[in-house]
Amino acid sequence: MTQLDISVRNDHHRLLLSVVGPINSYTFTDFQEKIYKAIAQADTAVDMEHVTALSSAGIGVIMTAMEDAETTGHGFAIVNPSEVVKLAIESTGFGERFPVVKTLKQV
Amino acid sequence: MPASPEPRAERDLVLSAEGSAVFAFEDFADGLDFLPPIDRCRIKIAGSEILDNIVKHASPLDGGTLRVRAARRGGSVTLAFYFRSTSFASFASGEGAFGEGPASREPFFDPTHRRWRGIGLVMCRNLSTRLVFRPGSRMDRIFLEF
């Protein structure tokens, strides 16, 4: 799969980004643009169930998004990550700092 | 009676040294059906980072291509990259990421580009049990063992 599809919708006063496909060095800029824009506007949840790859570029975007969320006072969560996303997060050595939840109800 | 070791298996891939090669590599990792899903994920994440570094820091490659081999031998899973570059060795020695000791550089935030840098090789080291770069007069090699 070479395409990254990101849909954005309103969901109970927050923005929900649903990401499908690989977040790698070639596609991360689209992810970056949409996630930064969302966090600047509202609480944001990112559904990563159908993410097929997550590179360090994508991890870096998530880390910056976490900081932006703190700065703006908006909530931020990663929802239902796929196995490869979970492993990529763990592999940083500080996976416990990432706001990962299993379902949207936990946000 | 002890369980017999898993039979040897390996698969090769030749990639062009360009950013879009990451898609072919991801498909390659997903297709390694002789490995369990967790090892395929490890190979996909760590291998993509290595490939990214080769494309960024080893280009132009001799012949414009590199070869990748994923293998299971006994209880060990390995991923190897073979390429020929005149510039990668100096990058690798400065980076300090390829070796047995701790990484010499921690991840850092680049405020100009609003990006974290140096995370990829940390991920590779945490995902693998061994990460080695071996420069050679005929071929450079990077080995990861999982």
Interface residues (C-beta under 8 A of the other chain):
Chain A: M1 T2 P22 N24 S25 Y26 T52 A53 L54 S55 S56 A57 I59 G60 V61 M63 T64 E83 V84 L87 A88 E90 S91 T92 G93
Chain B: G19 S20 V22 F23 E26 D27 D30 P37 I38 C41 R42 K44 I45 A46 S48 E49 D52 F109 R114 R115 W116 R117 I119 G120 V122 M123 N126 L127
